[in-house]
Amino acid sequence: MKDEIADAVAAAAARIEVRDAVDHVYRLLAEAIAVRKPICTASGRCCRFEEFGHRLYLTTMELAKFVADLAEVRTLPAGTSGSTIGRSLPILAVKENSIEKKEDWDGLGCPFQARGLCGVHEIRPFGCRIFFCDPTSADWQHDQYERHHARLRNLHDALSVPYHYVEWRFALKTLGLARRK
């Protein structure tokens, strides 16, 4: 199963139409978020999965987009900011210990959280984009998740990308992007 996921992600990451399709879904989601304006306290609790009581799952195409974007971020000089990834995503500042050094990860929470902040915020997966700790947006989040996940699911069929729906940390370990200390 791990090889099947890794192979599907690698093949999809190499396809610009796959990355563009995921970008489109992310833009639609951003528009919905802009209209609703849910509150994010930027506490970082949502990245500490065990503490917050949830898990993050994502699709093959989301993983492919993340892998492609992360590869581009990793090729930039340390401290670079203000560039763009592909054509539309503003790039995060490459921070020491937030992207490259995952060997000190304890296996809990998200391995890309560094000092309470997301080290990959601009390229984060769909589930991170839709989750807000705003209790008034719970129903809205659920509806938006279902709507946009259905779009992602349909894109897998339309673009002939094998569909896998896997837990974030399992996927990162499978792809060699995170290791426990």
ABEGO torsion letter per residue (X at the ends): XAAAAAAAAAAAAABAAAAAAAAAAAAAAAAAAAAAGBBBAGAGAAABAAAAGBBBBBBAAAAAAAAAAAAAAAABBBGBBGBBBEAABBBBBBBBGAAABAAABAGBEBAABBGGBBAAAAABBAAAAABBABAAAAAAAAAAAAAAAAAAAAAAAAAGBBBBBBBAAAAAAAAGABBBX
